[in-house]
Amino acid sequence: QVQLVESGGGSVQAGGSLRLSCVAYGYSYCTYDMSWYRQAPGKEREFVSAIDSSDGSTSYADSVKGRFTISKDNAKSTVYLQMNSLKPEDTAMYYCKPTLCEYWGQGTQVTVPS
């Protein structure tokens, strides 16, 4: 069983920054590789970024590439999403998820007013 707790969301002006955190509770191979997803009102949930713990490789959606950075602290079982140069279209509920397993946290809201 894995429990995920996201935090760090908020409202920020366009061009600003936020850092999201997600703590994974419960030891499981599931939490080695982690991803971030987001869901805007009226839209489907979409992939944002992922990190592979074995080699630290990362991947990003084209819409966030160059602005967002994913990282992971294995000792703290925490994955981060540093979000810079935020745009109104980044407004969404952000969720972390183990890349290989179907567990979801409660999400953290990010709002960038237009």
C-alpha positions in Angstrom: 0.0 0.0 0.0 1.3 3.4 -0.9 0.0 6.8 0.3 1.0 10.0 -1.6 0.7 13.5 -0.1 1.2 16.4 -2.4 1.8 20.0 -1.2 3.2 23.3 -2.3 0.4 24.5 -4.6 -1.0 28.0 -4.5 -1.9 31.1 -6.5 1.0 32.9 -8.2 1.2 35.6 -10.8 2.2 34.7 -14.4 6.0 34.5 -14.6 6.2 33.3 -11.0 7.5 30.1 -9.5 6.2 27.3 -7.2 7.8 24.1 -6.0 5.5 21.1 -5.5 6.4 18.3 -3.2 5.0 14.8 -2.9 5.9 12.4 -0.1 5.4 8.7 -0.6 4.5 6.6 2.4 4.8 2.9 2.5 7.8 1.1 1.1 7.2 -0.3 -2.3 9.1 -0.7 -5.6 6.2 1.4 -6.9 7.8 4.6 -5.4 11.2 4.2 -7.2 10.1 5.9 -10.4 7.7 8.8 -10.0 5.6 11.1 -12.2 3.6 14.3 -12.1 0.3 14.7 -13.8 -2.2 17.6 -13.9 -5.8 18.1 -14.6 -7.4 21.4 -15.6 -11.1 22.1 -15.2 -13.0 20.4 -18.0 -10.0 18.7 -19.3 -8.5 15.2 -19.1 -5.6 14.5 -16.7 -2.3 14.8 -18.6 1.3 13.8 -18.1 3.7 16.5 -16.9 7.0 14.9 -16.0 8.6 11.7 -14.8 11.9 10.7 -13.2 13.6 7.3 -13.2 15.4 6.7 -9.9 17.8 4.1 -11.4 19.7 6.7 -13.5 18.0 10.0 -12.7 16.7 10.4 -16.2 13.8 12.7 -16.7 11.1 13.4 -19.2 8.7 16.3 -19.7 5.6 17.2 -21.6 6.4 19.6 -24.4 4.3 22.3 -22.8 6.5 22.5 -19.7 9.9 21.6 -21.1 12.5 24.2 -20.1 10.3 25.6 -17.4 9.6 22.7 -15.0 12.2 20.5 -13.3 11.5 17.2 -11.6 13.8 15.9 -8.9 13.7 13.2 -6.2 15.2 12.8 -2.8 15.2 9.0 -2.2 16.2 9.3 1.4 13.1 11.4 2.1 10.8 9.5 -0.3 9.9 12.8 -1.8 9.6 13.9 -5.4 9.6 17.6 -6.3 8.4 19.6 -9.2 10.0 23.0 -9.6 7.8 25.2 -11.8 9.2 28.4 -13.2 7.9 31.0 -15.6 4.3 29.9 -14.8 1.6 30.7 -17.3 -2.2 30.8 -16.9 -2.5 27.6 -18.9 -0.5 25.8 -16.1 -3.6 26.3 -13.8 -4.6 22.8 -12.7 -4.7 20.3 -9.9 -1.3 18.6 -9.8 -1.0 15.0 -8.8 2.0 12.7 -8.2 1.9 9.1 -9.2 4.3 6.1 -9.1 5.1 5.6 -12.7 4.5 1.8 -12.6 1.6 1.6 -10.1 -1.9 3.0 -9.8 -1.8 5.1 -6.7 -2.9 8.7 -6.7 -2.6 11.5 -4.1 -5.2 14.1 -3.3 -3.5 16.6 -5.5 -2.4 20.2 -4.9 -4.0 23.2 -6.7 -1.9 25.5 -8.8 -3.6 28.7 -10.0 -2.0 31.3 -12.3 -4.5 34.1 -12.9 -4.6 35.5 -16.4 
